Amino acid sequence: MPTAALAAEIAELAEPGDERAIRVLEAAAREVTPLALTSGVAHLRRAMELALPATPRRMRLAARLVPLLWETGEPEEARTLAREVVRTPPDAVTHAQMPGTGPDGQPVPGAPGRGASAPCPAPP
């Protein structure tokens, strides 16, 4: 059964936090978005509804959904969702990948990476 067809059925039956349903909806969105943008948006919206609030999973889905909302002419929803993404602190895994920040997400003075003023290397 094609992912998009399965997604329609799963979307109706899934409960919040159902990771399998979220994965199917996300895959269906990737599959249909190039051909049917509004269907892709619908799948991602439903996946977000199922993702638990303020989780890394929800924020990744939101980040994928924002540009699609702009493309479908829904700038207010895109702005609101973008604000939510920006205001949500990164999870521990994401934070660990951001050099130059402390546990609170703030720049560490003198640390190389994000927020530091390390000199750029000279070109060869």
Backbone hydrogen bonds, N-H to C=O, Kabsch-Sander energy under -0.5 kcal/mol:
donor,donor_aa,acceptor,acceptor_aa,energy
6,L,2,P,-2.3
7,A,3,T,-2.6
8,A,4,A,-1.5
9,E,5,A,-1.3
10,I,6,L,-2.7
11,A,7,A,-2.8
12,E,8,A,-0.9
12,E,9,E,-0.5
13,L,9,E,-1.2
14,A,10,I,-2.6
17,G,50,L,-4.1
18,D,15,E,-1.9
19,E,17,G,-1.3
22,I,18,D,-2.1
23,R,19,E,-2.4
24,V,20,R,-2.2
25,L,21,A,-2.6
26,E,22,I,-2.5
27,A,23,R,-2.4
28,A,24,V,-2.6
29,A,25,L,-2.2
30,R,26,E,-2.1
31,E,27,A,-2.1
32,V,28,A,-2.7
33,T,29,A,-2.4
35,L,32,V,-1.2
36,A,32,V,-3.7
39,S,36,A,-0.6
40,G,36,A,-2.1
41,V,37,L,-2.4
42,A,38,T,-2.1
43,H,39,S,-2.3
44,L,40,G,-2.3
45,R,41,V,-2.8
46,R,42,A,-2.2
47,A,43,H,-2.3
48,M,44,L,-2.4
49,E,45,R,-2.1
50,L,46,R,-1.8
51,A,47,A,-1.8
55,T,52,L,-1.1
59,M,55,T,-2.1
60,R,56,P,-2.4
61,L,57,R,-2.2
62,A,58,R,-2.6
63,A,59,M,-2.4
64,R,60,R,-1.5
65,L,61,L,-2.0
66,V,62,A,-2.3
68,L,64,R,-0.7
69,L,65,L,-2.3
70,W,66,V,-1.7
71,E,67,P,-2.0
72,T,68,L,-1.7
73,G,70,W,-1.4
74,E,69,L,-2.9
78,A,74,E,-2.1
79,R,75,P,-2.8
80,T,76,E,-2.5
81,L,77,E,-2.5
82,A,78,A,-2.5
83,R,79,R,-2.4
84,E,80,T,-1.9
85,V,81,L,-2.2
86,V,82,A,-2.5
87,R,83,R,-2.3
88,T,84,E,-1.0
88,T,85,V,-0.6
95,H,91,D,-3.1
96,A,92,A,-2.3
97,Q,93,V,-0.8
97,Q,94,T,-0.9
98,M,95,H,-1.9
101,T,98,M,-0.9
102,G,106,Q,-2.7
105,G,102,G,-2.2
108,V,100,G,-2.6
111,A,108,V,-2.1
114,R,99,P,-1.7
116,A,113,G,-1.8
